[in-house]
Amino acid sequence: MKALAYSTEVPITAHAEVVVVGGGPAGIGSAIASARNGARTILVERYGFLGGMATVGLVGPFMTSWDIEGREPIIEGIFKEMVDGMVAMGAAIDPADVTGFSAFGGYHRYGHEHVTPFDPEALKFVAQEMVLEAGVELKLHALLIDSTVHDDRIVGVVVATKGGLEALRAEVVIDTTGDADVAARAGVPFEKGRPGDGLMQPVSLFFRVGNVDDDAVQGYVDSHPEDVDFRAIVRRARDEGGFSHTKDHLTLFRTPRPGEWWANVSRVHGVDGTDGADLTSAEITGRRQVLYLVQFFRKYVPGFEDCTLIDTAPQIGVRETRRIVGEYVLTAEDVLGARRFPDGIARVSFPIDIHDVKGGGGFFEGPREGPYYTIPYRSLVPLRVEQLLVAGRCVSATHEAQGSLRVMPPCFAMGQAAGTAAALSLETNVDVRNVDVQLLRRTLQDQGALV
Ligand SMILES: Cc1cc2nc3c(=O)[nH]c(=O)nc-3n(C[C@H](O)[C@H](O)[C@H](O)COP(=O)(O)OP(=O)(O)OC[C@H]3O[C@@H](n4cnc5c(N)ncnc54)[C@H](O)[C@@H]3O)c2cc1C
């Protein structure tokens, strides 16, 4: 039973050329690129600030933006501008300077050179100012609840705001909600989870701790190169009956501030991040886990003896939900084979990183045949619905390939490509599906992106 037939009854409050829905890494990239390339652009975000998982999920650092061997940058453009803005404020560390990875975390495996530690508060500010400077109209506190589609063309969206429901009209809509909310409501086919049982990666409540003795942690990491990701510490604690949590290792990263660390250690299984009831129980479990984990760190992790909890993320971190089915579905073979596509619009080197959907382990394997792979434009173009593009972690990819492209630098890069494509489609008067991809690639390169 439907409570309200809202699509037909809500007032139209705006008419933009491009409406971007979702203000995370992909949405920031999309909105800035669209506006800079001349399209009247609105950016819709449900919270009161931008950043997506980087701010509301307290997720960090940005994973690597360099190739798999750590030789040169592969993601620049708007991502780099944002990082440079934060570095200038003293609120991020330039990835060029983050070498010898164990200096920034216990997580010292390949694929983690040249990560970018940053302060989420600085990102909120820098993203907001860059978006406004580009001429984007910001619409915060607006939750997408429906897509308006006529004859298989998306013509707008419906959002719920404090003042009521509003319809926004658009020539092109870009879905950067992470969950493909716009695409799903528009009738685009999608998949969820792994083949067979549809299970998705666990969700995790990020938290930050302070008062950590960085030198003591560093001393332990340097003197125990065999204890990758603190696995030996977890094993010892388990043997002593001191660790009941499911994760087999500790993902701990230094923030740009001395003595302050991000902890990506909580883990809740069996959650569908598009289901309200699942999200509610995951928040409750995640918060309980954090309290437990802080006690555990104090007892077992060298340097964390006197650590204090600074904060938990305002929202639990969701790694994967819907993935649209687009004109091309990126696969694990593409990632591991370091495949480069003629319509490649972003480079990625981060390994396939799948946190076990049931247990405490995971899969972690990077491109083998070359230093990076590319994401084809076709993975941003959904089947069935015209004038819609999708960017970020919900693009057209398999469960495995999504485990690689989901990290934040590629999401910024995909966003920049989607926003540029939307503006080019309007300028050249073709549907987004038929944008001249070589013109798109040249435009991206001219504007500082690496394709
Ligand atoms: C636990 C965890 C750990 C991770 N660790 C790292 C890491 O260390 N480094 C790294 O680089 N990446 C990491 N990632 C991956 C990364 O954070 C995300 O995959 C990435 O942020 C996805 O970017 P996005 O723009 O596609 O989506 P998101 O960052 O999720 O942004 C989506 C935005 O859309 C908004 N939105 C959603 N639905 C609606 C709606 N209906 N209406 C209006 N607005 C809406 C959201 O509020 C949000 O602002 C991690 C992710 C998780 C969950």
The ligand as a Gaussian input file, in Angstrom:
#p B3LYP/6-31G(d) Opt

LIG

0 1
 C       33.961000       1.392000       6.727000
 C       34.557000       1.969000       5.486000
 C       35.920000       2.149000       5.397000
 C       36.475000       2.727000       4.268000
 N       37.807000       3.026000       4.233000
 C       38.273000       3.824000       3.246000
 C       39.546000       4.411000       3.345000
 O       40.255000       4.219000       4.344000
 N       39.954000       5.216000       2.334000
 C       39.195000       5.436000       1.235000
 O       39.657000       6.165000       0.333000
 N       37.966000       4.901000       1.117000
 C       37.481000       4.135000       2.123000
 N       36.214000       3.647000       2.056000
 C       35.399000       3.806000       0.837000
 C       34.803000       5.177000       0.667000
 O       34.647000       5.896000       1.853000
 C       33.434000       5.163000      -0.051000
 O       33.272000       4.054000      -0.885000
 C       33.328000       6.452000      -0.851000
 O       33.182000       7.534000       0.062000
 C       32.162000       6.418000      -1.815000
 O       32.001000       7.702000      -2.359000
 P       30.611000       8.100000      -2.997000
 O       30.698000       9.535000      -3.331000
 O       30.274000       7.109000      -4.044000
 O       29.546000       7.850000      -1.831000
 P       29.456000       8.427000      -0.342000
 O       30.763000       8.813000       0.207000
 O       28.654000       7.419000       0.416000
 O       28.607000       9.744000      -0.541000
 C       27.239000       9.687000      -0.866000
 C       26.583000      10.992000      -0.467000
 O       25.228000      10.988000      -0.891000
 C       24.387000      11.369000       0.161000
 N       23.121000      10.655000      -0.038000
 C       22.916000       9.330000      -0.034000
 N       21.643000       9.036000      -0.281000
 C       21.013000      10.223000      -0.433000
 C       19.679000      10.568000      -0.709000
 N       18.720000       9.632000      -0.877000
 N       19.355000      11.884000      -0.809000
 C       20.319000      12.848000      -0.647000
 N       21.613000      12.567000      -0.373000
 C       21.950000      11.255000      -0.276000
 C       25.109000      10.925000       1.410000
 O       24.675000      11.651000       2.554000
 C       26.558000      11.204000       1.039000
 O       26.936000      12.522000       1.342000
 C       35.634000       3.075000       3.189000
 C       34.251000       2.892000       3.274000
 C       33.711000       2.360000       4.416000
 C       32.235000       2.259000       4.522000

